[in-house]
């Protein structure tokens, strides 16, 4: 999402490291996170599984099979074969997005301060990238 926001902001000639851009972006992400936490808390009996992108990248096959098992599904042989093939592709994936928190006048302490409660509720240990 950051890259699409950067492109849109730049299209109108705005600097992406301005305080206004950074604060609006963080407020938007905070809203998304608060909504996600509220949704999960009110839908505890629903079939919801939160998965981090790094899990999909490093262990796609195992992660998807675990989710299937959790929800009582069995992958078809065809799907299992395709999943195995995609597992290797996922391990090789390299995002074309390269930015650091500092690119947006942020630091790990600020990210942790603003998002640690969300990560705690999602049972994640570290909100920093």
TAZI-V706866 format. One record per residue. N is the residue number from 1. PHI is phi in radians with two decimals (* if undefined). Layout:
n=N phi=PHI
n=N phi=PHI
This chain:
n=1 phi=*
n=2 phi=-1.03
n=3 phi=-1.11
n=4 phi=-1.21
n=5 phi=-1.16
n=6 phi=-1.07
n=7 phi=-1.06
n=8 phi=-1.14
n=9 phi=-1.09
n=10 phi=-1.20
n=11 phi=-1.03
n=12 phi=-1.76
n=13 phi=1.33
n=14 phi=-1.68
n=15 phi=-1.28
n=16 phi=-1.47
n=17 phi=-1.87
n=18 phi=-1.28
n=19 phi=-1.07
n=20 phi=-1.08
n=21 phi=-1.07
n=22 phi=-1.08
n=23 phi=-1.15
n=24 phi=-1.13
n=25 phi=-1.10
n=26 phi=-1.11
n=27 phi=-1.06
n=28 phi=-1.12
n=29 phi=-1.14
n=30 phi=-1.05
n=31 phi=-1.10
n=32 phi=-0.99
n=33 phi=-1.14
n=34 phi=-1.08
n=35 phi=-1.12
n=36 phi=-1.06
n=37 phi=-1.08
n=38 phi=-1.06
n=39 phi=-1.05
n=40 phi=-1.13
n=41 phi=-1.17
n=42 phi=-1.58
n=43 phi=-2.25
n=44 phi=-1.09
n=45 phi=-1.54
n=46 phi=-1.29
n=47 phi=-1.56
n=48 phi=-2.21
n=49 phi=-2.35
n=50 phi=-1.56
n=51 phi=-2.31
n=52 phi=-1.40
n=53 phi=-0.98
n=54 phi=-1.11
n=55 phi=-1.13
n=56 phi=-1.17
n=57 phi=-1.27
n=58 phi=-1.59
n=59 phi=-2.58
n=60 phi=-0.98
n=61 phi=-1.00
n=62 phi=-1.09
n=63 phi=-1.13
n=64 phi=-1.14
n=65 phi=-1.09
n=66 phi=-1.08
n=67 phi=-1.14
n=68 phi=-0.99
n=69 phi=-1.10
n=70 phi=-0.96
n=71 phi=-1.65
n=72 phi=1.38
n=73 phi=-1.83
n=74 phi=-2.16
n=75 phi=-1.16
n=76 phi=-1.19
n=77 phi=-1.01
n=78 phi=-1.12
n=79 phi=-1.16
n=80 phi=-1.04
n=81 phi=-1.15
n=82 phi=-1.13
n=83 phi=-1.08
n=84 phi=-1.07
n=85 phi=-1.15
n=86 phi=-1.23
n=87 phi=-1.02
n=88 phi=-1.16
n=89 phi=-1.08
n=90 phi=-1.11
n=91 phi=-1.14
n=92 phi=-1.56
n=93 phi=-1.07
n=94 phi=-2.24
n=95 phi=-1.12
n=96 phi=-1.57
n=97 phi=-1.63
n=98 phi=-2.25
n=99 phi=-2.67
n=100 phi=-2.06
n=101 phi=-0.92
n=102 phi=-1.10
n=103 phi=-1.08
n=104 phi=-2.06
n=105 phi=1.00
n=106 phi=-2.02
n=107 phi=-2.42
n=108 phi=-1.07
n=109 phi=-1.12
n=110 phi=-1.15
n=111 phi=-1.09
n=112 phi=-1.08
n=113 phi=-1.07
n=114 phi=-1.44
n=115 phi=-2.13
n=116 phi=-1.09
n=117 phi=-1.12
n=118 phi=-1.11
n=119 phi=-1.09
n=120 phi=-1.06
n=121 phi=-1.17
n=122 phi=-1.54
n=123 phi=1.11
n=124 phi=-1.83
n=125 phi=-1.61
n=126 phi=-2.46
n=127 phi=-1.39
n=128 phi=-1.46
n=129 phi=-1.18
